[in-house]
Amino acid sequence: MVKIGLIRNFLNDYFHSKGLNEIYATRFIRSFALSIIGIFIPIYLLTIGHNLVEIALYYLLFYSVVAIFMPIAMMLIAKIGIKKVMSIGMLLLVVYYPLLNLIENGLPFYWPAIVWGISVACFWGGFHLCYMRFSQEHKEGKELSAFRLMDIIAGIMGPLVGGILIYIFSFNFVFFIVSGILVLGIVPLMMSKDLKIPSKKISIRNIAKRSEEHTSELQSHSFISYAVFCLKKKKKKKSNNQQKKHNVITDINSTPDIRNND
């Protein structure tokens, strides 16, 4: 009974929201799929004849596209909904890996970098809005811990699986497998109603800020959500301090003056 109670408490703490569970699942599937092939992409580009300078330009173009397209992704979210834009990001990743395969057949290598950048802008722009919508007060730390734990598990499993598959089969086979896994990652986003945010809440300042925040697929995106968590805590602490100060002043004013009574 004790073990059942602990499991129930664990599930209530970490999986208390259907909306949050959906992005848990999507993020884990996406992280696992990307980790299967992610660290091997520079090796793939080298094996098909690209030099280190071209690979550096490939990643520079990717980062630039993320920064440029983020404002457009935020406006799309206001128009069609958060989950739809996240799904577009996932579908673009599905397209991205076959495009990588076509580089070997003469496709300019900048096309996959552009598609990848647009995908990242769409997915992470929607992801953090979803997290802020479904996160529960007093449980943000546990929620972020769950995200990080899933990233770590995916990061350990993925390269091992990817290395074995590349060794036994080929890069082309792994591209196909990863695309199939990413298609599965779209399914959790379709399990509930989409979310929209009013377009009036999208300011140039906020869009520019998000462009800076999402310029790297390789960075830990939990840091952004963690910043939101810290900001909420700071505001709450400030509010509590103001309330305590008000209560002290009220108590002093309500205390009878002993000298006057004498």
N, C-alpha and C positions, 0 to 999 in steps of 0.2 A: 504493500500500500504506500509506503514511503517513497519507493522508486517511482510509482505511478504519479504520485503528487509532485515529485521533482520534475518529471517529464512534462506534466501539465503546466506547471509554473514556467518551465523553459519555453514551451510553445506559446503561452500567453504573453511572455515578455518579448519574444523575438518575432513571432508570427501572429500578431494580434489583429492585423488589418488585411483584408482581402486585397485592397489596392496595393499595399506594400508588398504582400506576398507575390503579386504578379510581377512587380519590377525586381524583386529578389530573383525569381526564376529566370526572367529575361536576362538580367545582368550576369547571372552565373553561366547560363548557356553561352552567352556572347563572350564572356571572359575565357571560358574553356575553349571555345572554337578558335578565338584569336591566339591563345597561347599555344595551340597545336602547331601553328605555322609562323607566328609572329617573329620569333627570333631567327627563323631560317630564311626570311625574305631577302636580307642583304646577301646571304650566301647564294640564294637562287639567282639574284641579279648578277653576281660575280660569275656564276657558272655559265650564264648565257652570254657573257661577253662584255658586260658593263664594268667600267673601272670605278674606283673609290670616289672620284670627283663627281661622276654621274649619279652615283648612289646618294652622295651628300645633297646634290641638287634635287633628287627625287624627294627626299625627306623635307628639304627646305620648301619645295613647292607644296607638299602636303600641309605643312604648318601654316603656310600663307593662305591656302584655300580655306582652312578651318576658320582663321581670323576674319577673312573676307565674307564667308558665307554665313557666319553666325547671326548677323543682323537679319538676314533673309530667313533663316530658320526660325528665329523668334517671331517674326511677322507671320510666317506660315502657321505657327502654333496658335496665334491669335485668330487666324482665319479658319483653320480646319480642325484643330484640336491637338492636344499634347501627344496622345498615344498614336495618332495617325502619323505625326511627324517622326516619332520614334520608330514606327514600323517602316517608314520610308528609309530611314537611316539603316535599318537592318537589311532591307531589300537591296539597297545600294552596296552593302557589304557582300551580299550574295553575288552581285554582278562583278564586284571588284576582283574576286579571285579568278574567274574565267578570263578577265581582262589581263591579269598578271600572266596567265598561261599564254595569251596571244602575243605578249611581248617577244617571245621566242620566235614567233612567226612574222615579225616585222611591225607590230603595233608600236607606235611611239610610246615610250615609257611614261610620258607625262599624263596620259589619259587615266591610267589606274590611280596615280597620285591624286588627281583632281576628284575622281569618284570617291576615293577613300576620305579625302578632306570633307567633302559634302556630307558623307555618311556620318562622320564623327560630329560635325556641327549639329546635324539633325538629332542624333541619338542623345548626346549629352545635354543639349539644350532642353529637351523634353524630360530627360531623366531627373534632373535636379528640381524642376518644377513639380514633377510627380512626387519626389521625396518630400518636398516642403508641404505638399498638400496632404500626404498620408502619414507623415511622421507624428508621433504622439508625444505630448509634453511629458517630461520626466523619463522618457525611454529613448531619447535620441542617441545617447551614448551606446546603449545596447544595440540599437538598429545599425549604427555605423560600424560597430564591432562585427555584426553579422555580415555586412557588406565586405569588410576587409578580410574576414575569415574565408568567405567564398572566393574572393580574389586570390588569396594565398593558396587555397586548395586547387583552384583552377590553374594557377601559375606553376604548381608542382606537377600536377598530372599532365597538363597539356604538352609541354616540351618533350616529356618522356614518350608519350603516345606519338607525337609528331615525328620525333627522331626515329622511332621504330618503323613507322609507316613509310617514311622517306627512304630508309635503308632497304626495306623489303620491296617496296613498290617504286614510287617516283613522286616528284613534286606535283605533277599533274593529278595524280590520284588523290593526294592530300588536299589539293585545292577543291576537288570535287566533294570530298568528305566534309570539309569545313563549310562549304556552301550549304550542304544538306543540313548540318547541325544548326546553322544560322537561321534557316527557314523554320526550324522547330522553335527557335527563340522568339518568333513573332507570335506564336499561339497564345502565350499568357497575356499578351497585350490586348487580345480580342475577347477576353473572358468577362469584361465588364464595360460599362458605358464610358465613352471618351470624356475628357475634360477640356475645358476651354478657359482662356483668360481674356479679360476685356482688352481690346487693342489700346485703350487710353492709358493702360498701366505700362505699356512698352514705351519707354523714353529713349532718346538717343544716348543719354548717359548710361542707362542700364544695359543697353545693347552693346555699347563699346566696352563696358566692364566685362560682360560675358564673353566677348570676343577675346579679351586678354586671358580669361580664365580657361578657355578651352583650346588653346593653341597647341596642345600636345596630347596625343593619344597615349603616350607612354607615362604621363604623370599620374599621380594618384588623385582621381576625381573625388574621392571622399573628402579631401581637404576643403572643398568648396562647401559641401554640406556641413562639415564640421564647423566651418566659420559661421554658418547660419545658426547652428546649435549654440555656439559660444555667444553670439549676438543676442539670441533669445534669453539665455541665462543672465547675461549682463543687464538687459532691460528689466528682467524680473527682479534681480537683486537690487537694482536701483529703486524699483517701485516699492520693494519691501522695506528698504532703508527709509524712504520718504514716509511710508506708512508708520514705521516705528517712531520717527521723529515727530510726526503729527500726534501720535498717541501720547508721547511724553509731554508735549506742549499742552495737550488737553488735560492731562492729569495734574499738571502744575497749576493751570488756571482754575481747575475745579477744587483744588485743595484749600480749605478755609484758612484765613490768616489768623494765626494764634494770638498775635500781638493785639489785633483789633478786638478779639474776644475778651482778652484780659482787661 
